[in-house]
Amino acid sequence: MSGFDGIPEAALDFYDDLEVDNTRSFWADHKDVYERAVRGPMTALAKALEPEFGRAKVFRPHRDVRFAKDKTPYKTHQGVFVPVGPSTGYYVQVSAPGVRVSVGFYEASGPRLARIREAIADERRGTDLAQILAGLTGTGWTLGGDRLKTSPRGYDAGHPRIELLRHRSMTLSRSYGFEPFIHTPELLDRVRADWREAVPFVSWVSDQAGGD
């Protein structure tokens, strides 16, 4: 038994309400709902995935508002992240729109990004990545990430993989939304299967980016 029974509907209701009333008073009145319906199930999901993917980080609910214009104190989603490198790995979250999985790298230092771009530009390694992405987007994953509007310095606009070279971050995501299975133990099987499917992409990024 995994100990994971699904994400309760109360979790989605909690985030619906938090989006309307993102205050410390609301949180204090509903903290028990967060612990029972959100953090508890997501922690159980992380522990069930740990034997295959490694230890996950269950993110804290508080936002860092020190330098943000938006001073609302709480995140409107609960994320779980398994790192395989700096800012690179496997992710799943619950929020008002339901459950979403994601993989890839969400930011990169200058040296890491330079190595990734060098690999994308390389004929063999870049072709491997393009084929991996084509296969995954063909099964329903969506390619995303922050991208330059112009070509990165040092790369020709006519490069056959210029669209990939423009990425400053690169992720693949799949939304489960409000599918009934998110409220059942089947969600564990879905997340596990999707993360397994995405291993070639995550491994490619990790191998090419290096450790810093």
FENSULUR-V769322 format. One record per backbone hydrogen bond with DSSP energy under -0.5 kcal/mol. NH is the residue of the N-H (numbers start at 1). CO is the residue of the C=O. E is the energy in kcal/mol with one decimal. If there is no record, write none. Layout:
# FENSULUR-V769322
nh={NH	NH}
co={CO	CO}
e={E	E}
This chain:
# FENSULUR-V769322
nh={5	7	8	11	12	13	14	15	16	17	18	19	20	20	21	23	27	28	29	30	31	33	34	35	36	37	38	38	39	40	42	43	44	45	46	47	48	49	50	51	52	53	54	57	58	59	59	63	65	68	71	73	75	78	79	80	81	82	83	84	85	88	89	90	91	92	93	94	95	96	98	99	100	101	102	103	104	105	106	107	113	114	115	116	117	118	119	120	121	122	126	127	128	129	130	131	132	133	134	135	136	137	138	139	139	140	141	142	144	148	155	159	162	164	165	166	167	168	169	170	171	172	173	174	176	177	179	182	183	184	187	187	188	189	190	191	192	193	194	195	196	197	198	199	201	202	203	204	205	206	207	208	209	210}
co={3	182	6	8	8	9	10	11	12	13	14	15	16	17	17	21	23	24	25	26	27	30	30	31	32	33	33	34	34	35	38	39	40	41	42	43	44	45	46	47	49	49	50	81	56	57	79	73	63	65	69	22	61	94	77	92	57	90	81	88	88	85	104	82	102	80	100	78	98	76	95	177	93	174	91	172	89	170	87	87	109	110	111	112	113	114	115	116	117	118	122	123	124	125	126	127	128	129	130	131	132	133	134	135	136	137	136	173	171	166	152	156	159	161	161	162	164	146	146	105	144	103	142	101	99	99	176	179	180	181	181	184	185	185	186	187	188	189	190	191	192	193	194	196	198	198	199	200	201	202	203	204	205	206}
e={-0.5	-3.1	-0.6	-1.6	-0.7	-2.1	-2.3	-1.9	-2.2	-2.4	-2.3	-2.0	-0.8	-0.6	-2.4	-1.7	-2.1	-2.4	-1.9	-1.4	-0.8	-0.6	-2.0	-2.6	-2.2	-3.2	-0.6	-1.8	-2.4	-1.7	-2.4	-2.3	-2.1	-2.3	-2.2	-2.3	-1.9	-1.5	-1.2	-0.6	-1.0	-2.4	-2.2	-3.4	-0.6	-0.8	-1.9	-2.5	-1.0	-0.8	-0.7	-0.5	-3.0	-2.6	-0.5	-2.3	-2.4	-3.0	-0.6	-3.0	-1.3	-2.0	-2.4	-2.3	-2.8	-2.0	-2.4	-1.8	-2.2	-0.6	-2.0	-1.3	-2.1	-2.8	-2.5	-2.2	-1.8	-2.3	-1.9	-0.6	-2.9	-2.2	-1.9	-2.4	-2.6	-2.3	-2.0	-2.3	-2.4	-1.3	-2.6	-1.7	-2.1	-2.1	-2.4	-2.3	-2.3	-2.9	-2.2	-2.2	-2.1	-2.9	-1.5	-0.5	-1.1	-1.2	-2.0	-2.5	-3.1	-2.8	-2.0	-1.9	-1.9	-0.5	-2.1	-1.3	-1.4	-3.7	-1.5	-2.1	-2.1	-2.4	-1.9	-2.5	-3.1	-1.3	-2.1	-2.1	-1.6	-1.9	-0.8	-1.7	-1.1	-0.8	-2.2	-2.7	-2.6	-2.4	-2.4	-2.8	-2.4	-2.2	-1.7	-1.3	-0.6	-2.2	-3.0	-1.9	-2.3	-2.6	-2.9	-2.3	-2.7	-1.4}
